[in-house]
């Protein structure tokens, strides 16, 4: 499944995001962040493609805050979490520092994740228990006695999500 997710993210970058780089502007969302046509096109492509990998709901950054909250708090067995363009402000201003990201969460724990920088063509990927990779090369991991947990909460659209990836 990780290879399928990598292929999908790369495909969306190639077909929906990069053709719009340097050619679209952005508008301000109610929360003050920037939204572009490329974000919406990529999120729609994720919604279509992810269900072919694992058929479950998708929480996308470009959804309304209420919809995001409803999806997160529903406690689905599985949930896709997507940021179609992480770094939209950079994207719309022509700065080549942005990425596409997608993760599959099962019972509140991450199982698969891909972060892809289409400018540098760097694809970071990981699976629970399967290691972490950069462009197919395994990254060295430091083994820890217990789960690796971020020392601070990560805030997204007023939903507090604590990062908690088990050591791969």
C-alpha angles and dihedrals in degrees: 000000000000091000090050090052092048091050092048094050092048091047092051090048091051097044107030109021112033096046086059097045111116091008108072134064129210139235130213119257121215090263091056097252123124125258126192136187087249091059091054095045092048093047091051090050090050091050090053098042102040094059087061089060099041118354105226138110122294126219109205128189092232093059119101116276090245092052091049091050092048092051094045095047095044091081096222116189087240132016134177114219116198139180102187092197117011101197101032091162089059091044096053092044094052097250108143095223111104138100144197117237136189133170136180115221121195119190089345095307126106115246104167132018137173129185114184128189103198094191095054090030090228116152116191114190138171141175129196106268092358103086135242126281142191112206091337096311115117114243118225112255130204110225115228131193093233139020117301106243129180110246091225136043118261112226123211122169091337091304112121110220119179113214109235118164116167113231106275 
